[in-house]
Structure formats: structure tokens, C-alpha cells
Amino acid sequence: MDTLRSRAETLKLARLLDVEPRQLAFLEELPVEEVRVFRERSVAALFDDAPEILDRIAAMTKVLPAGVAAGIAQKALGPRLAAALAGRLEPARAADIIDRLPAEFTARCCHHLDPRRIAGIMGRLDDDIVVRVALVLADRGDHLTMGRFVGHIRDSALVRILPKLDDATLLHTGFVIDHPERLGHIVELMGEERVSSVIASAADEGLWPEAMAVAAMAADRQRARIASLTAAQPEPRLDSLIRTTAEQDLWESLLPIVALLSEDELRAVAALPALRDPAVLDGLVRGVVATGLWAEFLPMVGVLPPTARRIVATAAGALSGPELDALARGVDKEDLWELVLPLIELMDDTAKQRLLELPVFQERAAG
């Protein structure tokens, strides 16, 4: 899922550096883990070298009543400086002051808070405050800040927040969540009916990439559940999923999800109009060559309509020499010949001959 993860990391870094995401678009071509590490180091560079005066203000704040400190933060410091100050306080003291601030002001501060301080502060806030601030952030459309915080919210607050957020907000927030290991549990809390609604909204609002990213980050059981609920969507919605994947070349994200479907669900997907489009199928073959997802791809080929299977065979047979060699080696490595031989039978004689001349076939013949 590197393409979608790279997009999310670039969005997070752009927010951190206060620049337009398009200015950092070149980072999407780099390995996603390198971008993530760069973002973490940027956090340290931005927040660790705080002006000495902040520490002096933080020391003074310790002797003030929390209500007075909250008034100063709101009227004299403003959201950016108040957030910087919160990052210099003990979490319990910061939470005590936040308890006395309006939710609107706290939400604006959240945008500027050192991400490393979130867990300590969130664990000390009352659920009522957390719910109010989350809803203000949602109303402001500040999904990136929500993505920083959602992984630290207690279940007792989440079950109150989730029903009040629209589907698009859930998808946007899940896409940029800082703690993806929590996503499976959050999906569990949502319930099947709500998950189905979110999937439908992904189709209707053009948010399939976000939905695929969320599904990929969910735990295995929830990912399989999301895959089945997606396969149960009406044909036009499913067809839009395939076309979006083709247009944005996101096969690396979709195929592992498709691989979780039952045979009947897989047949329903294979019968979609988009998977009879030669351009879509050609891109799909090239996407599989690039990602090596043969084990995820070939079972679907086996249930494609005959015309579509022949298009796939033609596209595979027309690959360049290195691409065809990658195909053969990928299939051989995972021992998928039983699945790929019917496809080879549909190729023309020239393509078959090219395959037979590949080193992997020569090696097998010699062995």
C-alpha cells in the first residue's frame, strides 16, 4: 500500500511544516518509511528547540490557579503559543488547564500541539471534553489533527463520537491516522451497518483511495469483513472502485483486499463491466508485474469471463522481455503454475514461444 501511505505521510508532513501538500508531492516517489522517519525527525527539530521563555512561562504557570492559567492562555497567548506551552507542562497540569478552556479554543490549539505530548494529555482528559473537542475538529474539517488524536481516545469517548461523525470524516481521518494499529478496534466499535454505510459513501463521494487505505491498515479479521461488505455493494459502486483503482494505479492496494473474498464474492467482482475493459485489464496486468501480487491476482483471473481472460492473456503475452521474465519468476517462486497455465493456453503462438525461451523455463526443463 505504499502509494496511499506515501500520500498520507506527505499530507502529514505538509501540515507539520505548514506548506501546501503539492510542494512536497515529490516525496511520494520516495520509500514511505523514509518519509515517515523524516517527519518524526522534523517533529523533534521543530518542538525540541523551543525558546527559553516558554520554559519560564511554564514554570510560572505551575503556581497559578488552573482557571487563571487558562484565561492567560486564551487571551494573551493564542492557540499556537498555548499549544507550545502545553507541550512544556506536565501532562496532568496541561489537562487541568484544558479542562477550563472552551472546546473551540482547545481544538485550535490541538493543531499546533507537539504530537509526542498527545498520549500523556489525552489520558487525563474527561470524556466530555474529548467529545466536544473532537466534534469541533470535525466541524472544522481538520482531519489531520483528528488523525493525530484518534489513536489515543478511550473507547468510552469513541462510542459517543463515532455516531456523530459523517462517513466522509471517518474516511479522511482514518486515512491519516497516526496509530493505524487502533483502526481494527475502531472498525469493530462501528458495527456492520455503519461500516457498510462508510463503504457506500466511499463510492458516492469519490473516496475509494481513503477506504482502501483504511481497509489495508485494519486488522486481518476486520479487513476480511470490509472486503465482504464491499463485495456486497451494488454493481455501479463496485465498478467505480475498479475504475478508480485503474485510473490511479492502486492495484497494490486493492488486490490484497480482493484476495480475501470467497469464490462467490470473487465471481461477482470478476463480472464487473470495468473488468471487461481492455485498458483496465492491461493496466491491471502491468500493476501485478510491478508489485509481484501474482497469488492475489491469478485466482480472480480464473473466474473472469472468457473474453476478459483472453484480454488478460494477450496483455501478458505482449509484455516486454524483462516484464515477461518477472512474470515467470514470480509465478515460479510462489508455485502458481496450476493457476497460470490456463492463461498461457489462451496466448498466441508467438507469446507462448517467448515464454518457453525465458530462463526460468529453460531451468525447469534442465531440472
Buried (B, 14 or more C-beta within 10 A) or exposed (E): BBBBBBBBBBBBBBBBEEEEBEEBEEBBEBEBEEBBEBBBEBBEEEBEEBEEEBEEBBEEBEEEEBEEBBBBBBEEBBBEBBBBBBBBBEBEBBBBBBBBBEBBBBBBBBBBBBBEBBEBBBEBBEBEBBBBBBBBBBEBEBBBBBBBBBBBBEEEBBEBBBEEBEBBBBBBBBBBBBBBEBBBBBBBEBEEEBBBBBBBBBBEBEBBBBBBBBBBBBBEEBBBBBBBBBBEBEEEBBBBBBBBBBEBBBBBBBBBBBBBBEEEBBBBBBBBEBBBBEEBBBBBBBBBBEBBBBBBBBBBBBBBEEEBBBBBBBBBBBBEEEBBBBBBBBBBEEEBEEBBEEBBEBBEEEBBEBBEEBEBBEEEEEE
